[in-house]
Amino acid sequence: MARWLPRSTDLTRFCQKLNRVKTLEDDMMETSFNRCLSTIDLTLLGIGGMVGSGLYVLTGTVAKEIAGPAVIISFIIAGFASLLAALCYAEFGARVPKTGSAYMFTYVSVGEIWAFLIGWNVLLEYMIGGAAVARAWSGYLDSIFNHKIKNFTETHVGTWQVPFLAHYPDFLAAAILLVATAFISFGAKVSSWLNHVFSAISMGVILFILIMGFVLAQPKNWSAQEGGFAPYGLSGIMAGTATCFYAFVGFDVIAASSEEARNPQKAVPRAIAFSLGLATGAYILVSVVLTLMVPWHTLDPDSALADAFYRRGYAWAGFLVAAGSICAMNTVLLSNLFSLPRIVYAMAEDGLFFRVFSRVHPRTQVPVIGIVVFGLLMALLALIFDLEALVQFLSIGTLLAYTFVAASIIVLRFQQQKVDVPAPAAGGRPTPEPHEGPSTGELKEYESFSDKLQLVDRDKSKEHREPGQLKAAFEPYLEFLSDFYPGEVVTVAVVTLMVSAICLCSVLVFGNTHLHLPTWSYSLLLVLFSLGFLLSLLLIWAHEQQRSTQTFQIPLVPLSPALSIVLNIYLMLKLSYMTWLRFAIWLLLGLLVYFGYGIWHSKENLREPRPQRVSARYVVFPSGSLEERVQAVQPSSQPTAGLPDTDDCKR
């Protein structure tokens, strides 16, 4: 029976396949896309992706059903957490100006299977985002015509009474998605021009809402007679924060568009900062206006802002808001349909998804097949699914992507920059790098026989320390860590930090409610997991990180990404168990796709060298030099004549 069990070498090779990272091209500015987008174009794409249904729909939904007027605080916390994630996206987008967003960032730093799962969830995130916005768009248009479209559909088509499905098929939402798909397929220039027009109208409507809303504001709507400012308490505020994350998912469209930016190193960080700042301010101010105009418990979740103006006697203003909100939602539709095919393209180009989606139209320079196929799928979702179920499922995918991007920032910052070393000719000696030599005293590495063999000068205090190595100040206290390969300890510490964060947040969320822990055990677990989180953070900080580069870098690493990780995990645990169940089912489907197709067709799988049987002996002389004797082991079926027996390499 033992012969049927996998060998340890096979398991090791299999794990290496799962965690292999993407090899980047030397010229990352080279692309089959058209680099035509400026900083203003990217900023308006980001604003268009964030200021839409989140502003016109979620503000009312969260205020009435989850947080009350304290939705303002929910948006502040969600905006801060999104800022931490946005800074991580900005650094990656500037350093790796390739389409793919969170998928690409995870692939170049963490590993292949994690990148695929993130890409798989981001794919669903964009499909659900577009479908939810289309249903909100349909609802607002229907409100202008006094719900005549809804009544006609229910009367002549019928209704459904199925959980998670809409009460009636929304043909209007599906139709607008098909129209938007057609426009997106014409190219990035056309998409950007349409986004500019709709964004200008949207910002004009928001300015009108703020001015008119503050004129009609009534502070008594926050009084105790109406339920108070935070009727659902702190738990409601945090639950509202998790849902409000849907409002900020649009900023990663900027990172997904970096391969089409003219100067991504500067344009991507600036566009992310500008768009996120403006969007956060708009959400907070509109939430203030909405909950001051009418009592929060009387809001209409489907069209809160327009309905508020109608009820205050300003029908013309409600009509204007409804019309403006439709323009704003058009920008979100364009943003989702713009980003989704590019994520799919990146996965297909790497071989992890079906290769047909990597085809770029030679004239429009966009992945037309991906645009059409996923536009149709998005229209199908909008046709039959309920808006609330879609929005809750969207938040968990976004939070997971934010968590992995933050972890990837830490891993990448403490990694050595990879330098391609040409393979030596058969029977020849490895060619040393220009900086290598007998008198340099710097770190030397022979990748010909092991990428972990390092020869260091005896005087370690004078050597140049690479990223991922222990800082000189901590070496007397943590000397046992100096034997590890640079970056290995940091990677283990990041995993420990994430596990500690999950345990800490689980105690905070479920300790008093579901687990009913006594006070002493609740406090003890909080202290233990907090210590584990802080010690992991300190261990990461004790290592050298990469020097400042010419591109943008997030400040306070590893603290800023670590805060993003713990906050994202906390918000994920606040979501309902049904959301987690649907998420788990989607992950299982993704694993079937990966192990059935992606792992075998990956480009990195084709780049892997065939294993060579080599025996090596190392001799250390009293002088401190090292001589390696490598003897190639030839297969018995091949002649060995003419091949060298040994190859001596000295440093």
N, C-alpha and C positions, 0 to 999 in steps of 0.2 A: 504493500500500500504506500510505502514511503516514496516509491519511484514516481507516483502520481503527484506528489507534493512539489510545488515550485522550489527551485534552488534559491539560495540567498543571493547569488549573483544576478539571477533573473529578476528577483524582486527589487534589487538595488537599481538595475538598469531601467526597470519599469517606473520606479519613483523618480529617477532622473529625467525620464521622458515627460512626466507630469509637471516637473518643476523647471524645465528648460526655459530660458528667456529668449526674447526676440533679438536677433542680430540686426542692428540698424545700418543703413547704407552710409557710405562716407559723405555723400552730398545729400543731406536731408531736405534741401530746398528743391531737389529734382522731383517732379511729379507729373502724372498724366492729367491732372486737373488744371484749371485755368486760375492762376494767382491774380485775382482782380479785385479783391475786397480790401478796403481801407479800414482805418480805425473807426471812422464814423459808421461805415457799413456794419462792422462787427458789433459796435455798441448798440445800434438800432436793432440788430438781430437779437441781441441779448435782452433788450427792453421788450421787444415784441414777444419773445419767448416767455417772459415772466409776467408782464402786465396784460392779462387777458381774463380768462375765466376765473383765475384766482382772485382777481380784484372784484369782478362783477358777480361771482357766484359764491366762492368760498367764504368771503367776508360775512355774508348773510347766513350761510349754513353753519359755520363754526360759532358765530355769535348766538344764534338761536338754540342750537342743539348741544353745544359742547362747552363753551366758555363764557357766554354772555358778553357784556361790554369789555371784559378782560381779554377779549380776542386781540386787543391792542398789545398786551404783554406777550401773548402767544406769538404775534408777528415779530416783536422785538427779539425774543429768544430765537425764533426760527431764523431771523435775519442774521443774528450773531453767529449761530451755528453754520449757516450757509456761507458767511464771510470766511470762517476758518477753512471750510471746504473749497471756497472759491480761490483763496490764496494758493492752495495746493494745486488746483487746476491751472492757475496762472503760471506757476513755476514750470509745471510739466509742459503746458502749451508753448511756452517760450523755448524750452530746452529740446523738446521733441515736436517740431512743427509738422506732425502727421495727423491725418484724419483717424478717428477711432476713439477719441476722448478717453474715458475711464478704462476702456478695454485696452487701448494702446499703452497707457501709462502703467497698468498692472503687468502687461506682457513684458515690458522692457526692464522691470525691476523685481517682480515677485515670482512669476512662473506662468506656464502655459495654461494649465487647467483652471487656475484662479482667474486668469484673463478671460478665458472662454466663458466661465460662469458669470463674470461681471458683464461681458458683452452680451450674453444671453439675456440677462436681466435688464440691461440698458435698452436692448431691442424691444422688450416688452414694455418698458417704461415709456418709450416714445409712441408705441402703438396705442397704449392706454391713454396717454396724454392727448394725442390727437383725437381719439374717439370721444373722450370726456369733453374736450373743448367743442367738438362738433355738436354734441348733444346740448351743451350750454348755449351755443350759437342758435340752434334750432328753438330752444325754449325762449330765448329773448326775442327772436323774430316772431314767434307765436304770440308772445305777450303784447306786441304792438297791434296785432289783429285780434285781440281779445280771445285768445286761445281757440280760434276757429279751426286752425290746422289740426290741433290735437283732437277736438271734438269730431271733426270729419273723419279722421283716421280711426278713432275708436268706434264710430258708428258704422263705417263701411268695411273696415278691415277686421276689427275685433280687438280684444284685449287678452293679455296673458296673466296668469296668477302663478308664476314660477319664481322661486327665490333667486335673487341676483340678476334676474332679467327685468327689462323694462316692462311697464304695463301695456305698452303698445309699440309696434315697430316704428322707428323714427326714420322715415324715408328722406326727410329733408336733411338730416344730419349726414346720412350716407351720400346724398347728392353733392353737398358742398365739399366733402372730402374728395370726391371724384373730380370735381372741377379744379380744386387746388392741386391735385396730383398732375393734372394736365399742364398747369402753369409751371410747376416745379421742373417738369421734364424739359422745359425750353432752355434751361441753363442757369448758372449762378447770377448772371447779370439781370435777367428778367426777374428772378426771385428777389434779389436785392432791391430793385426798383419798386416792385409791388410792396415790399416791406416798408420802404421809406414813405410811401403814400399813406398806408394804413396806420403806421406809427405816428405820423404827424397829426392825423385826425384823432387818434386815441389820446395823445397827450393834450390836445385841445379840449377834449371832453373831460379829462381828469381835472384840468384846471378849472373848468366850469363847475364840476361837482364840488370841488373844495370851496370855491367862492360862494356859490349858492347854498351849499350845505351849512357853512358856518353862519350864514345869515339866518337860516331856519333852525339853528341849533337850540335845544331846550335842555338845560342842565338837569332838570327834574327827572329826565329819563334814566339817569344814573342813581337816582335816590333809592332809599330803602323801600318806598312804596312800589317801585317797579322791580324789586328783587335785588337791588344793589349793584355794585360794580363787578363783583366776582361771585355770582350766585352758585357756581359749581366748585368754588374753592381752588386750591392749588392743583389738585388732581385734574380738574377741568382745564386749567390753563395749560398744563403739560400735555394732556391729551389733545388739546387744540393745537399746540405747537407741532406735534407730530403730523397732524393733518395739514397744517399750514405750510409744511415743507413743499407741498405740491406747488405753491406759489412761486418758489425759487428754483425749480428744476430747470428753468429755461436758460440759465447762464452757461451751462455746459455746451450749448449750441455754438458758443464762441470757440471753445476748445475743439469741438468736432469740425469746425470750419477753418482751422489753422492751416491746413494744407492748401487752402485757396486764398490765404491772406498774402498781401504783397510783402509785408515786413512783420512776420509773426512774432519775432523776438520782442518787439516793442508794442505792436498793435494788440496782441492777445491780453497781456496783463492790464493795459490801460482800458481796453474795452470791458473786461470783466469787472474792474473796479468801478468804472463810471456807471455801467448798467445796473449792477447790484445795488449801488448806493441810491440811485434814482428810484429803483423799484421798491426798495425797502421803505424809503420815505413816503412813496405813494401809498403803499399798503397801510402804513400806520395812520396817516392823515385821513384816508378814506374810511378806515375803521372808526376813527373818532367821529367823523361827520355822520356816518350811517347810524351809529348807536345813540347819537344825540338828536337826530331828526325824529325818530320814532322809537317807542319802547322795543327793546331787543327781543322780547318774547312774542311780538306781533309781526316779526319780519317774515317775508316770503322767501324761502330758501332758493327758489328757482330764479327769481329776478328781484333781488333785495333792493338794489339802488333805484331802479325804475319804479318799483312799487312804492317806495318811500316817498318819492316826489308826487306820484299820483295821489297818495293818501293825504298829503299836505296841501292838496288843491292846485298843484302846478302840473297839469296834465301835459302841457307843451314841453316842460322840462323833462318829464318822465319819458316822453317820446324821443327827445333829443339824446337822453342818456342811453336808452335802448338801442338807438341807431348807432351811437358812438361805440357802444360796447361790442356791437357786431363787428365793427372795423377792428377793434382791439383783438377780438378773438380770431379774426382772419390772420393777424400777424402770428398768433400762436400756432395756428394750423400750418402756416408757411414754415415756421421754425421747426416744428416736429417733422414735417414731410421733407424738409431740407436736411435735417440731421440723420434721420433713421437710415436712409439708403447708404449714407457714408459710413455709418457704423458697420452695416452689413458688408459693404465693400471692403473695409479694412479686414474683417474676419475672413472673407472669401479670398482676398489677396494673400493672406497668410496661410491659406489652405485649411483653416479650421471650420469653414462653412462652405456650402456648395459653390463651386468655382464659377458657375454661370453668373453669380451676382457681382463678380469682379470686372465684368465687361463695362468699359466706358465708351459712350457714344463718341465717335471721332469729331462730330460737328459741334454738339452742345457741350461736350466734355463733362458729362454727368453720367452716373450709373443708371441708365434708363430702366433696365430690367428690374432692379431693386426698387426704384421709385414706383413703378406700375404694380408690382406684386404686393408690396407692403402697403401701398395706398389702397388696394382692394381689400386687404385684410383689415386695415384700419376702418374702412367703411362698413365692413361686416360687424365689427365690434360696436360701432356707433349705432348700427341698426337695431341690435337686440339687447344690449346690456344696459344696466342701470348706472346712472352717473355716480351715485354714492359708492357702490361696490367698486367701480373703476378707480375712483380717487383714493380709496383706502389701500387698494393693491398697489397703486403707484408709489405711495410714500415709502414702502419697505424696499423697493428696488432702488430708489434714489438714495436712501440712507445707507444701504449696503455698498453702493458704488462710492459714496463719499468716504465711508470707512476704509475701503481698500485703497483708495487714492491717497488718503492721509498716511496709511501704513507704508505705501509705496514710496512716499516722499522721504520717510525716515530711512528705509532700506537703501534707496538710491543715494541719498546724501552721504551715507557712510560706506558706500562701495567704492572700490578702486575703479578708475576709469579704464575701460577695456581698450587695449591696444592690440590690433591684429599683428601677429608675428608670422612672417612667411615661413612655410614649412621647408626644412632643409632638403636638398636633393639626396637621392639614395646614395648612401655611402659617404656623404659629406658631413661636414661639421656644422652645428647650428651657428647661424650668423648672429653675433652679439649686437645688441642695440647700441646706438651711438654713445649713450651715456654709460655703457658698461665698459669696464676696464679694470685692470689690476690695481689701479691707484685711486679709484673714485671713492670707495668706502660707502657707496649707496646700496640700497636694496637691489639685489639681483635675482632674476628668476629665469629658470630654464624650462620653458613650456614643452620642450621636445619629449621629456619623459614624465613630467608631473607639473601641473599648474599650481601645486601647493609647495613645491620645493623652493625654499627661500634661504639665501645665504646673507647673513647680516654681519656687520662689523662688530668687533668685540666691544668697542666703546659705543654702547647704545645711546648714551646721552648726546652724542654728536651727530647721530644719523638723522636723515630727513624722514619724518614719519608720514606714512601714507594714510589716506582715509581708511577708517575702519580699525586702525591700530590704537592700542591703549596710549593715552596721553602720558607724557613723561612724568608729570606730577603724581599720577596715580600708580605708577609702576612699582614703587616700593611696597604698596599696600595690596595690590592686585597682580602680583608678579605671575601667578599661576595662569592668568588670562593671556599673557603675552605669547604663549606658545600656539595659540589658535591662529588660523588663517584670517587675515584682515576682513572684517565684516561678519564673520561667523557668530561671534558673541552678540553683535548687534541684532542679527536676525533672530537668534534665540530669545533675546530680550524683548524684541517686538512681539513675538508670539506670546511670551509670558505677560507682557503688558496688555494684550488684547484679551487673553483669558482672564486676567485679573479684573479688567474692565467689565467683562460679561458677568462675572460672579458678583462684583460690586453692584452693578446696576440691577441684577436679578434680586439681590437682597433689598435694595431700595424700592423696587417696584412691587415685589411679591411677598416681602418679609412679613408685613403686618396684615396683608389682605388674604392672600391665598395660603401662605405657609403658616400663619398665626404663630410666629416665633415669639418666645418670651423676650422680655427686654434685655436680659443679660446676654443671651445668645445672639440677638439681633445686633447689639452693640459690638460684641466680640467679632462677629463676621465682618462687620463694617470696618473695624480696625485692621483685621488681618488682610482683607482684600485691598484696602487702601494702602497698606504698607507694601504689599506685593506690587501694586501699580507704581508707587513712588520709587521703590527700589529698582524696578525695571527701567524707569525713566532716568534715574541717576546712573545706572550702568550704561545706558546708551550715551548719556552726556559725557561719560568718562572716556570716550573714544574720539579720535580725530575725525572730523568731517571734511568734505571737499571744500577747497578754498572758494572764495567768491568768484563767480564767473561774470561774463559780460551780460548775461541774461538775468531776468528777475529771479530772486530767491525769497521764499517766505521767511520772515524773521522768526527768531526764538525757536529754532528747531533743536530738540525734539518736542518742546513744550506745546507749541501751537498745534501740530498734528495730533499730539496725544490728547489734548482737550477736545479736538474735533472727533476723535475716535470714541471717547467716553460719552460725549453728548449724543452722538449718532446712535450708539448702542442703546443708550437710555431711551431715546425716542422710539427706536425699533421695538423695544420691549413694551412700550405703552400701547402698541397697536393690538387689535383684537386677535383672538386665537384663530378665527376663520381666515384672517388675512395671512397668518403664518401657514395655515393648512394649504391655501391656494398657492402660496409661495413655494412650499415644499414640493407640491405636485409639479410646478413649473420647473423647479431645479432638477427633479428626476427626469423630466422630458429632455432637459438640456444635457444631462449626463449620457442619456441614450444617444443623442446626436453626436456628442464628443467622442465617446468610445466606439460608436458605430462608424463614424466618418472622420472627424477632425484629427484624432491622434495619428491616423494612418496617412493622411494627406497633408499634414503640416509641413511647411517649407523647412522648418527647423529639423524635422525628421529626415528630410533629404540631405541636409547639410551635415548631419552627424557622420563622423568618420567611422570607417569599419574598424572593429577592434583588432589590434595587432598584439601578437604574443611577443613580449619583450622581457628579458631577464636583466636585472640591473644590480650592480654591486657598488657600494660607496665606501671609500676609504678616507678617513680623516687623518692627516699627518700632524705631527707635533707642531709644525709651523702654523697651523690653522687653515691651510689650504685643503681643498677637497677635490678628489679625483673620482670621476664616475666612469665605470666601465660598463658599457651597454653592449649586449650581444643579441642580435636578432635571431629568433628561433624560426627557421624555415620549415614549411611543411615537408613531410617526407617524400611527397610525390614530385617536388620540384628540385632541380639540381641547384647546388649551392656554389658551383664553380663560378669564379669571377666576382663573387660578393665578398665584401670585407667581413672578417670575423669579429672585429671589435672596432669600437669608435670611442676614443678617449677624449673627454672634454675637461678642460681645466679652467678654473677661475682664479 
